[in-house]
Amino acid sequence: MAVGRKAFLFVGSERAGHAAAIYYSLVESCKANKVNPLTYLTYILSNARNKATQLPTPNEFSGLSAAHAGGCAI
C-alpha cells in the first residue's frame, strides 16, 4: 500500500499497524465508491455494537438514500 508505507514504520506496534491498514483501506474504498469517509466511519462506529443492524460495505453504503445515510454522497 503506497499510502501508508512510511507511516507504518512509526505506528508503535504490529497491532497498531494492522489497525492503521484497516482504516486506510476503508477510507480508500469510500473514495473509490464516492462516499464521504467521515460519514461512513461515523455511521459504522456508531452502529457497530447494535447486533440488529447489518453494517454496509462502502459500496452498499453509496447506494443508500441520502436520508438514511445522512447525505453521504460527495
PDB file of N, CA, C and O in Angstrom, chain B, residues numbered from 101:
ATOM      1  N   MET B 101       0.858  -1.177   0.000  1.00  0.00           N
ATOM      2  CA  MET B 101       0.000   0.000   0.000  1.00  0.00           C
ATOM      3  C   MET B 101       0.900   1.234   0.000  1.00  0.00           C
ATOM      4  O   MET B 101       1.636   1.473   0.958  1.00  0.00           O
ATOM      5  N   ALA B 102       0.841   1.986  -1.037  1.00  0.00           N
ATOM      6  CA  ALA B 102       1.706   3.156  -1.176  1.00  0.00           C
ATOM      7  C   ALA B 102       1.310   4.288  -0.241  1.00  0.00           C
ATOM      8  O   ALA B 102       2.155   5.114   0.106  1.00  0.00           O
ATOM      9  N   VAL B 103       0.066   4.349   0.172  1.00  0.00           N
ATOM     10  CA  VAL B 103      -0.406   5.455   1.010  1.00  0.00           C
ATOM     11  C   VAL B 103       0.284   5.453   2.361  1.00  0.00           C
ATOM     12  O   VAL B 103       0.665   6.514   2.856  1.00  0.00           O
ATOM     13  N   GLY B 104       0.455   4.285   2.970  1.00  0.00           N
ATOM     14  CA  GLY B 104       0.971   4.244   4.328  1.00  0.00           C
ATOM     15  C   GLY B 104       2.355   3.677   4.494  1.00  0.00           C
ATOM     16  O   GLY B 104       2.751   3.342   5.610  1.00  0.00           O
ATOM     17  N   ARG B 105       3.103   3.560   3.420  1.00  0.00           N
ATOM     18  CA  ARG B 105       4.407   2.918   3.504  1.00  0.00           C
ATOM     19  C   ARG B 105       5.303   3.517   4.583  1.00  0.00           C
ATOM     20  O   ARG B 105       5.813   2.793   5.438  1.00  0.00           O
ATOM     21  N   LYS B 106       5.496   4.823   4.549  1.00  0.00           N
ATOM     22  CA  LYS B 106       6.375   5.459   5.528  1.00  0.00           C
ATOM     23  C   LYS B 106       5.699   5.577   6.889  1.00  0.00           C
ATOM     24  O   LYS B 106       6.374   5.485   7.914  1.00  0.00           O
ATOM     25  N   ALA B 107       4.396   5.776   6.926  1.00  0.00           N
ATOM     26  CA  ALA B 107       3.690   5.952   8.192  1.00  0.00           C
ATOM     27  C   ALA B 107       3.684   4.666   9.020  1.00  0.00           C
ATOM     28  O   ALA B 107       3.699   4.732  10.249  1.00  0.00           O
ATOM     29  N   PHE B 108       3.661   3.494   8.367  1.00  0.00           N
ATOM     30  CA  PHE B 108       3.595   2.239   9.104  1.00  0.00           C
ATOM     31  C   PHE B 108       4.877   1.946   9.864  1.00  0.00           C
ATOM     32  O   PHE B 108       4.875   1.121  10.779  1.00  0.00           O
ATOM     33  N   LEU B 109       5.955   2.596   9.508  1.00  0.00           N
ATOM     34  CA  LEU B 109       7.211   2.386  10.203  1.00  0.00           C
ATOM     35  C   LEU B 109       7.152   2.896  11.640  1.00  0.00           C
ATOM     36  O   LEU B 109       7.876   2.395  12.500  1.00  0.00           O
ATOM     37  N   PHE B 110       6.299   3.887  11.912  1.00  0.00           N
ATOM     38  CA  PHE B 110       6.278   4.526  13.221  1.00  0.00           C
ATOM     39  C   PHE B 110       4.917   4.437  13.918  1.00  0.00           C
ATOM     40  O   PHE B 110       4.558   5.349  14.662  1.00  0.00           O
ATOM     41  N   VAL B 111       4.159   3.377  13.699  1.00  0.00           N
ATOM     42  CA  VAL B 111       2.841   3.278  14.316  1.00  0.00           C
ATOM     43  C   VAL B 111       2.902   2.809  15.761  1.00  0.00           C
ATOM     44  O   VAL B 111       1.918   2.957  16.486  1.00  0.00           O
ATOM     45  N   GLY B 112       4.008   2.257  16.200  1.00  0.00           N
ATOM     46  CA  GLY B 112       4.166   1.893  17.603  1.00  0.00           C
ATOM     47  C   GLY B 112       4.200   0.401  17.852  1.00  0.00           C
ATOM     48  O   GLY B 112       5.012  -0.067  18.650  1.00  0.00           O
ATOM     49  N   SER B 113       3.345  -0.357  17.198  1.00  0.00           N
ATOM     50  CA  SER B 113       3.327  -1.803  17.381  1.00  0.00           C
ATOM     51  C   SER B 113       2.744  -2.468  16.144  1.00  0.00           C
ATOM     52  O   SER B 113       2.190  -1.807  15.265  1.00  0.00           O
ATOM     53  N   GLU B 114       2.880  -3.785  16.094  1.00  0.00           N
ATOM     54  CA  GLU B 114       2.333  -4.521  14.960  1.00  0.00           C
ATOM     55  C   GLU B 114       0.807  -4.438  14.946  1.00  0.00           C
ATOM     56  O   GLU B 114       0.201  -4.326  13.881  1.00  0.00           O
ATOM     57  N   ARG B 115       0.194  -4.492  16.112  1.00  0.00           N
ATOM     58  CA  ARG B 115      -1.267  -4.402  16.211  1.00  0.00           C
ATOM     59  C   ARG B 115      -1.775  -3.042  15.706  1.00  0.00           C
ATOM     60  O   ARG B 115      -2.784  -2.967  15.005  1.00  0.00           O
ATOM     61  N   ALA B 116      -1.063  -1.979  16.074  1.00  0.00           N
ATOM     62  CA  ALA B 116      -1.438  -0.646  15.608  1.00  0.00           C
ATOM     63  C   ALA B 116      -1.263  -0.527  14.098  1.00  0.00           C
ATOM     64  O   ALA B 116      -2.031   0.172  13.436  1.00  0.00           O
ATOM     65  N   GLY B 117      -0.265  -1.199  13.556  1.00  0.00           N
ATOM     66  CA  GLY B 117      -0.060  -1.197  12.108  1.00  0.00           C
ATOM     67  C   GLY B 117      -1.211  -1.871  11.380  1.00  0.00           C
ATOM     68  O   GLY B 117      -1.636  -1.405  10.323  1.00  0.00           O
ATOM     69  N   HIS B 118      -1.718  -2.968  11.939  1.00  0.00           N
ATOM     70  CA  HIS B 118      -2.873  -3.647  11.342  1.00  0.00           C
ATOM     71  C   HIS B 118      -4.111  -2.752  11.393  1.00  0.00           C
ATOM     72  O   HIS B 118      -4.864  -2.674  10.423  1.00  0.00           O
ATOM     73  N   ALA B 119      -4.320  -2.074  12.534  1.00  0.00           N
ATOM     74  CA  ALA B 119      -5.476  -1.176  12.663  1.00  0.00           C
ATOM     75  C   ALA B 119      -5.374  -0.028  11.660  1.00  0.00           C
ATOM     76  O   ALA B 119      -6.366   0.334  11.026  1.00  0.00           O
ATOM     77  N   ALA B 120      -4.179   0.543  11.515  1.00  0.00           N
ATOM     78  CA  ALA B 120      -3.991   1.644  10.570  1.00  0.00           C
ATOM     79  C   ALA B 120      -4.256   1.173   9.140  1.00  0.00           C
ATOM     80  O   ALA B 120      -4.850   1.904   8.347  1.00  0.00           O
ATOM     81  N   ALA B 121      -3.820  -0.034   8.809  1.00  0.00           N
ATOM     82  CA  ALA B 121      -4.045  -0.566   7.468  1.00  0.00           C
ATOM     83  C   ALA B 121      -5.536  -0.752   7.195  1.00  0.00           C
ATOM     84  O   ALA B 121      -6.002  -0.504   6.083  1.00  0.00           O
ATOM     85  N   ILE B 122      -6.278  -1.187   8.205  1.00  0.00           N
ATOM     86  CA  ILE B 122      -7.725  -1.360   8.049  1.00  0.00           C
ATOM     87  C   ILE B 122      -8.391  -0.017   7.785  1.00  0.00           C
ATOM     88  O   ILE B 122      -9.226   0.095   6.887  1.00  0.00           O
ATOM     89  N   TYR B 123      -8.031   0.998   8.555  1.00  0.00           N
ATOM     90  CA  TYR B 123      -8.635   2.317   8.363  1.00  0.00           C
ATOM     91  C   TYR B 123      -8.256   2.924   7.018  1.00  0.00           C
ATOM     92  O   TYR B 123      -9.101   3.520   6.350  1.00  0.00           O
ATOM     93  N   TYR B 124      -6.994   2.780   6.612  1.00  0.00           N
ATOM     94  CA  TYR B 124      -6.587   3.265   5.286  1.00  0.00           C
ATOM     95  C   TYR B 124      -7.404   2.584   4.196  1.00  0.00           C
ATOM     96  O   TYR B 124      -7.859   3.230   3.252  1.00  0.00           O
ATOM     97  N   SER B 125      -7.586   1.271   4.336  1.00  0.00           N
ATOM     98  CA  SER B 125      -8.343   0.516   3.347  1.00  0.00           C
ATOM     99  C   SER B 125      -9.792   0.979   3.278  1.00  0.00           C
ATOM    100  O   SER B 125     -10.337   1.137   2.186  1.00  0.00           O
ATOM    101  N   LEU B 126     -10.422   1.199   4.427  1.00  0.00           N
ATOM    102  CA  LEU B 126     -11.802   1.678   4.448  1.00  0.00           C
ATOM    103  C   LEU B 126     -11.937   3.056   3.808  1.00  0.00           C
ATOM    104  O   LEU B 126     -12.861   3.303   3.032  1.00  0.00           O
ATOM    105  N   VAL B 127     -11.014   3.946   4.139  1.00  0.00           N
ATOM    106  CA  VAL B 127     -11.076   5.306   3.592  1.00  0.00           C
ATOM    107  C   VAL B 127     -10.885   5.279   2.072  1.00  0.00           C
ATOM    108  O   VAL B 127     -11.606   5.969   1.351  1.00  0.00           O
ATOM    109  N   GLU B 128      -9.939   4.502   1.584  1.00  0.00           N
ATOM    110  CA  GLU B 128      -9.712   4.426   0.143  1.00  0.00           C
ATOM    111  C   GLU B 128     -10.891   3.759  -0.569  1.00  0.00           C
ATOM    112  O   GLU B 128     -11.219   4.133  -1.695  1.00  0.00           O
ATOM    113  N   SER B 129     -11.530   2.779   0.071  1.00  0.00           N
ATOM    114  CA  SER B 129     -12.725   2.154  -0.514  1.00  0.00           C
ATOM    115  C   SER B 129     -13.863   3.159  -0.608  1.00  0.00           C
ATOM    116  O   SER B 129     -14.605   3.180  -1.590  1.00  0.00           O
ATOM    117  N   CYS B 130     -13.994   3.991   0.418  1.00  0.00           N
ATOM    118  CA  CYS B 130     -15.028   5.035   0.384  1.00  0.00           C
ATOM    119  C   CYS B 130     -14.775   6.001  -0.766  1.00  0.00           C
ATOM    120  O   CYS B 130     -15.699   6.358  -1.498  1.00  0.00           O
ATOM    121  N   LYS B 131     -13.532   6.421  -0.924  1.00  0.00           N
ATOM    122  CA  LYS B 131     -13.204   7.344  -2.008  1.00  0.00           C
ATOM    123  C   LYS B 131     -13.493   6.724  -3.365  1.00  0.00           C
ATOM    124  O   LYS B 131     -13.993   7.402  -4.263  1.00  0.00           O
ATOM    125  N   ALA B 132     -13.184   5.440  -3.523  1.00  0.00           N
ATOM    126  CA  ALA B 132     -13.416   4.762  -4.799  1.00  0.00           C
ATOM    127  C   ALA B 132     -14.905   4.654  -5.116  1.00  0.00           C
ATOM    128  O   ALA B 132     -15.290   4.624  -6.285  1.00  0.00           O
ATOM    129  N   ASN B 133     -15.747   4.595  -4.074  1.00  0.00           N
ATOM    130  CA  ASN B 133     -17.190   4.475  -4.261  1.00  0.00           C
ATOM    131  C   ASN B 133     -17.920   5.806  -4.126  1.00  0.00           C
ATOM    132  O   ASN B 133     -19.148   5.845  -4.050  1.00  0.00           O
ATOM    133  N   LYS B 134     -17.148   6.909  -4.096  1.00  0.00           N
ATOM    134  CA  LYS B 134     -17.706   8.263  -3.991  1.00  0.00           C
ATOM    135  C   LYS B 134     -18.599   8.425  -2.760  1.00  0.00           C
ATOM    136  O   LYS B 134     -19.702   8.966  -2.835  1.00  0.00           O
ATOM    137  N   VAL B 135     -18.083   7.935  -1.615  1.00  0.00           N
ATOM    138  CA  VAL B 135     -18.760   8.047  -0.327  1.00  0.00           C
ATOM    139  C   VAL B 135     -17.870   8.894   0.578  1.00  0.00           C
ATOM    140  O   VAL B 135     -16.650   8.731   0.586  1.00  0.00           O
ATOM    141  N   ASN B 136     -18.478   9.786   1.331  1.00  0.00           N
ATOM    142  CA  ASN B 136     -17.731  10.597   2.279  1.00  0.00           C
ATOM    143  C   ASN B 136     -17.199   9.681   3.387  1.00  0.00           C
ATOM    144  O   ASN B 136     -17.997   9.099   4.121  1.00  0.00           O
ATOM    145  N   PRO B 137     -15.863   9.534   3.533  1.00  0.00           N
ATOM    146  CA  PRO B 137     -15.304   8.617   4.534  1.00  0.00           C
ATOM    147  C   PRO B 137     -15.708   8.961   5.963  1.00  0.00           C
ATOM    148  O   PRO B 137     -15.946   8.058   6.765  1.00  0.00           O
ATOM    149  N   LEU B 138     -15.789  10.238   6.296  1.00  0.00           N
ATOM    150  CA  LEU B 138     -16.164  10.623   7.652  1.00  0.00           C
ATOM    151  C   LEU B 138     -17.592  10.190   7.972  1.00  0.00           C
ATOM    152  O   LEU B 138     -17.855   9.678   9.060  1.00  0.00           O
ATOM    153  N   THR B 139     -18.505  10.390   7.040  1.00  0.00           N
ATOM    154  CA  THR B 139     -19.892   9.984   7.246  1.00  0.00           C
ATOM    155  C   THR B 139     -19.989   8.477   7.379  1.00  0.00           C
ATOM    156  O   THR B 139     -20.700   7.975   8.248  1.00  0.00           O
ATOM    157  N   TYR B 140     -19.276   7.748   6.521  1.00  0.00           N
ATOM    158  CA  TYR B 140     -19.310   6.291   6.559  1.00  0.00           C
ATOM    159  C   TYR B 140     -18.759   5.765   7.883  1.00  0.00           C
ATOM    160  O   TYR B 140     -19.398   4.939   8.534  1.00  0.00           O
ATOM    161  N   LEU B 141     -17.582   6.234   8.284  1.00  0.00           N
ATOM    162  CA  LEU B 141     -16.971   5.756   9.525  1.00  0.00           C
ATOM    163  C   LEU B 141     -17.803   6.139  10.740  1.00  0.00           C
ATOM    164  O   LEU B 141     -17.893   5.365  11.693  1.00  0.00           O
ATOM    165  N   THR B 142     -18.413   7.323  10.723  1.00  0.00           N
ATOM    166  CA  THR B 142     -19.289   7.726  11.824  1.00  0.00           C
ATOM    167  C   THR B 142     -20.473   6.786  11.928  1.00  0.00           C
ATOM    168  O   THR B 142     -20.838   6.364  13.025  1.00  0.00           O
ATOM    169  N   TYR B 143     -21.079   6.453  10.793  1.00  0.00           N
ATOM    170  CA  TYR B 143     -22.221   5.535  10.774  1.00  0.00           C
ATOM    171  C   TYR B 143     -21.810   4.153  11.274  1.00  0.00           C
ATOM    172  O   TYR B 143     -22.497   3.564  12.108  1.00  0.00           O
ATOM    173  N   ILE B 144     -20.698   3.638  10.771  1.00  0.00           N
ATOM    174  CA  ILE B 144     -20.236   2.302  11.141  1.00  0.00           C
ATOM    175  C   ILE B 144     -19.891   2.230  12.627  1.00  0.00           C
ATOM    176  O   ILE B 144     -20.316   1.304  13.319  1.00  0.00           O
ATOM    177  N   LEU B 145     -19.128   3.196  13.116  1.00  0.00           N
ATOM    178  CA  LEU B 145     -18.708   3.146  14.513  1.00  0.00           C
ATOM    179  C   LEU B 145     -19.862   3.384  15.487  1.00  0.00           C
ATOM    180  O   LEU B 145     -19.845   2.860  16.601  1.00  0.00           O
ATOM    181  N   SER B 146     -20.862   4.167  15.081  1.00  0.00           N
ATOM    182  CA  SER B 146     -21.999   4.395  15.970  1.00  0.00           C
ATOM    183  C   SER B 146     -22.962   3.208  15.988  1.00  0.00           C
ATOM    184  O   SER B 146     -23.742   3.069  16.930  1.00  0.00           O
ATOM    185  N   ASN B 147     -22.924   2.350  14.966  1.00  0.00           N
ATOM    186  CA  ASN B 147     -23.820   1.193  14.898  1.00  0.00           C
ATOM    187  C   ASN B 147     -23.103  -0.142  15.066  1.00  0.00           C
ATOM    188  O   ASN B 147     -23.732  -1.189  14.921  1.00  0.00           O
ATOM    189  N   ALA B 148     -21.829  -0.137  15.363  1.00  0.00           N
ATOM    190  CA  ALA B 148     -21.050  -1.375  15.435  1.00  0.00           C
ATOM    191  C   ALA B 148     -21.522  -2.304  16.549  1.00  0.00           C
ATOM    192  O   ALA B 148     -21.446  -3.523  16.393  1.00  0.00           O
ATOM    193  N   ARG B 149     -21.999  -1.776  17.645  1.00  0.00           N
ATOM    194  CA  ARG B 149     -22.414  -2.617  18.770  1.00  0.00           C
ATOM    195  C   ARG B 149     -23.854  -3.083  18.661  1.00  0.00           C
ATOM    196  O   ARG B 149     -24.281  -3.956  19.416  1.00  0.00           O
ATOM    197  N   ASN B 150     -24.606  -2.514  17.731  1.00  0.00           N
ATOM    198  CA  ASN B 150     -26.007  -2.886  17.551  1.00  0.00           C
ATOM    199  C   ASN B 150     -26.077  -4.157  16.708  1.00  0.00           C
ATOM    200  O   ASN B 150     -25.859  -4.114  15.497  1.00  0.00           O
ATOM    201  N   LYS B 151     -26.378  -5.276  17.342  1.00  0.00           N
ATOM    202  CA  LYS B 151     -26.400  -6.569  16.644  1.00  0.00           C
ATOM    203  C   LYS B 151     -27.527  -6.653  15.614  1.00  0.00           C
ATOM    204  O   LYS B 151     -27.445  -7.447  14.676  1.00  0.00           O
ATOM    205  N   ALA B 152     -28.575  -5.845  15.777  1.00  0.00           N
ATOM    206  CA  ALA B 152     -29.709  -5.886  14.861  1.00  0.00           C
ATOM    207  C   ALA B 152     -29.422  -5.175  13.542  1.00  0.00           C
ATOM    208  O   ALA B 152     -30.148  -5.371  12.567  1.00  0.00           O
ATOM    209  N   THR B 153     -28.385  -4.360  13.497  1.00  0.00           N
ATOM    210  CA  THR B 153     -28.061  -3.584  12.299  1.00  0.00           C
ATOM    211  C   THR B 153     -27.057  -4.330  11.434  1.00  0.00           C
ATOM    212  O   THR B 153     -26.002  -4.743  11.917  1.00  0.00           O
ATOM    213  N   GLN B 154     -27.378  -4.502  10.170  1.00  0.00           N
ATOM    214  CA  GLN B 154     -26.440  -5.077   9.194  1.00  0.00           C
ATOM    215  C   GLN B 154     -25.558  -3.936   8.703  1.00  0.00           C
ATOM    216  O   GLN B 154     -26.062  -3.005   8.075  1.00  0.00           O
ATOM    217  N   LEU B 155     -24.257  -3.982   8.971  1.00  0.00           N
ATOM    218  CA  LEU B 155     -23.357  -2.911   8.584  1.00  0.00           C
ATOM    219  C   LEU B 155     -23.006  -3.021   7.104  1.00  0.00           C
ATOM    220  O   LEU B 155     -22.557  -4.072   6.647  1.00  0.00           O
ATOM    221  N   PRO B 156     -23.208  -1.941   6.357  1.00  0.00           N
ATOM    222  CA  PRO B 156     -22.946  -1.978   4.908  1.00  0.00           C
ATOM    223  C   PRO B 156     -21.472  -1.774   4.585  1.00  0.00           C
ATOM    224  O   PRO B 156     -20.734  -1.156   5.353  1.00  0.00           O
ATOM    225  N   THR B 157     -21.057  -2.299   3.444  1.00  0.00           N
ATOM    226  CA  THR B 157     -19.727  -2.010   2.919  1.00  0.00           C
ATOM    227  C   THR B 157     -19.793  -0.614   2.281  1.00  0.00           C
ATOM    228  O   THR B 157     -20.890  -0.098   2.066  1.00  0.00           O
ATOM    229  N   PRO B 158     -18.645   0.008   1.975  1.00  0.00           N
ATOM    230  CA  PRO B 158     -18.706   1.316   1.319  1.00  0.00           C
ATOM    231  C   PRO B 158     -19.498   1.283   0.010  1.00  0.00           C
ATOM    232  O   PRO B 158     -20.179   2.255  -0.318  1.00  0.00           O
ATOM    233  N   ASN B 159     -19.420   0.185  -0.740  1.00  0.00           N
ATOM    234  CA  ASN B 159     -20.157   0.062  -1.989  1.00  0.00           C
ATOM    235  C   ASN B 159     -21.662   0.035  -1.730  1.00  0.00           C
ATOM    236  O   ASN B 159     -22.423   0.683  -2.448  1.00  0.00           O
ATOM    237  N   GLU B 160     -22.099  -0.705  -0.716  1.00  0.00           N
ATOM    238  CA  GLU B 160     -23.514  -0.769  -0.366  1.00  0.00           C
ATOM    239  C   GLU B 160     -23.982   0.557   0.230  1.00  0.00           C
ATOM    240  O   GLU B 160     -25.118   0.975   0.010  1.00  0.00           O
ATOM    241  N   PHE B 161     -23.102   1.215   0.983  1.00  0.00           N
ATOM    242  CA  PHE B 161     -23.447   2.474   1.638  1.00  0.00           C
ATOM    243  C   PHE B 161     -23.716   3.565   0.608  1.00  0.00           C
ATOM    244  O   PHE B 161     -24.566   4.427   0.831  1.00  0.00           O
ATOM    245  N   SER B 162     -23.004   3.540  -0.513  1.00  0.00           N
ATOM    246  CA  SER B 162     -23.211   4.556  -1.544  1.00  0.00           C
ATOM    247  C   SER B 162     -24.582   4.420  -2.192  1.00  0.00           C
ATOM    248  O   SER B 162     -25.103   5.388  -2.748  1.00  0.00           O
ATOM    249  N   GLY B 163     -25.174   3.225  -2.127  1.00  0.00           N
ATOM    250  CA  GLY B 163     -26.486   3.001  -2.712  1.00  0.00           C
ATOM    251  C   GLY B 163     -27.639   3.412  -1.810  1.00  0.00           C
ATOM    252  O   GLY B 163     -28.781   3.490  -2.263  1.00  0.00           O
ATOM    253  N   LEU B 164     -27.353   3.678  -0.533  1.00  0.00           N
ATOM    254  CA  LEU B 164     -28.414   4.089   0.372  1.00  0.00           C
ATOM    255  C   LEU B 164     -28.916   5.485   0.034  1.00  0.00           C
ATOM    256  O   LEU B 164     -28.190   6.291  -0.548  1.00  0.00           O
ATOM    257  N   SER B 165     -30.137   5.762   0.395  1.00  0.00           N
ATOM    258  CA  SER B 165     -30.666   7.106   0.134  1.00  0.00           C
ATOM    259  C   SER B 165     -29.987   8.114   1.062  1.00  0.00           C
ATOM    260  O   SER B 165     -29.477   7.745   2.120  1.00  0.00           O
ATOM    261  N   ALA B 166     -29.982   9.359   0.671  1.00  0.00           N
ATOM    262  CA  ALA B 166     -29.358  10.416   1.463  1.00  0.00           C
ATOM    263  C   ALA B 166     -30.024  10.559   2.826  1.00  0.00           C
ATOM    264  O   ALA B 166     -29.361  10.954   3.785  1.00  0.00           O
ATOM    265  N   ALA B 167     -31.297  10.255   2.938  1.00  0.00           N
ATOM    266  CA  ALA B 167     -31.986  10.363   4.221  1.00  0.00           C
ATOM    267  C   ALA B 167     -31.481   9.343   5.229  1.00  0.00           C
ATOM    268  O   ALA B 167     -31.318   9.660   6.407  1.00  0.00           O
ATOM    269  N   HIS B 168     -31.235   8.131   4.779  1.00  0.00           N
ATOM    270  CA  HIS B 168     -30.768   7.079   5.677  1.00  0.00           C
ATOM    271  C   HIS B 168     -29.294   7.199   5.993  1.00  0.00           C
ATOM    272  O   HIS B 168     -28.869   6.876   7.102  1.00  0.00           O
ATOM    273  N   ALA B 169     -28.512   7.658   5.038  1.00  0.00           N
ATOM    274  CA  ALA B 169     -27.066   7.727   5.210  1.00  0.00           C
ATOM    275  C   ALA B 169     -26.593   9.078   5.697  1.00  0.00           C
ATOM    276  O   ALA B 169     -25.388   9.257   5.879  1.00  0.00           O
ATOM    277  N   GLY B 170     -27.448  10.012   5.911  1.00  0.00           N
ATOM    278  CA  GLY B 170     -27.038  11.322   6.390  1.00  0.00           C
ATOM    279  C   GLY B 170     -26.350  12.155   5.319  1.00  0.00           C
ATOM    280  O   GLY B 170     -25.456  12.941   5.635  1.00  0.00           O
ATOM    281  N   GLY B 171     -26.746  12.002   4.061  1.00  0.00           N
ATOM    282  CA  GLY B 171     -26.143  12.777   2.972  1.00  0.00           C
ATOM    283  C   GLY B 171     -24.731  12.364   2.684  1.00  0.00           C
ATOM    284  O   GLY B 171     -23.840  13.212   2.638  1.00  0.00           O
ATOM    285  N   CYS B 172     -24.494  11.075   2.487  1.00  0.00           N
ATOM    286  CA  CYS B 172     -23.153  10.546   2.382  1.00  0.00           C
ATOM    287  C   CYS B 172     -22.472  10.846   1.054  1.00  0.00           C
ATOM    288  O   CYS B 172     -21.242  10.876   1.004  1.00  0.00           O
ATOM    289  N   ALA B 173     -23.193  11.061   0.016  1.00  0.00           N
ATOM    290  CA  ALA B 173     -22.566  11.246  -1.298  1.00  0.00           C
ATOM    291  C   ALA B 173     -21.771  12.540  -1.356  1.00  0.00           C
ATOM    292  O   ALA B 173     -22.172  13.562  -0.799  1.00  0.00           O
ATOM    293  N   ILE B 174     -20.656  12.477  -2.031  1.00  0.00           N
ATOM    294  CA  ILE B 174     -19.795  13.662  -2.151  1.00  0.00           C
ATOM    295  C   ILE B 174     -20.340  14.553  -3.248  1.00  0.00           C
ATOM    296  O   ILE B 174     -19.773  15.609  -3.524  1.00  0.00           O
TER     297      ILE B 174
END
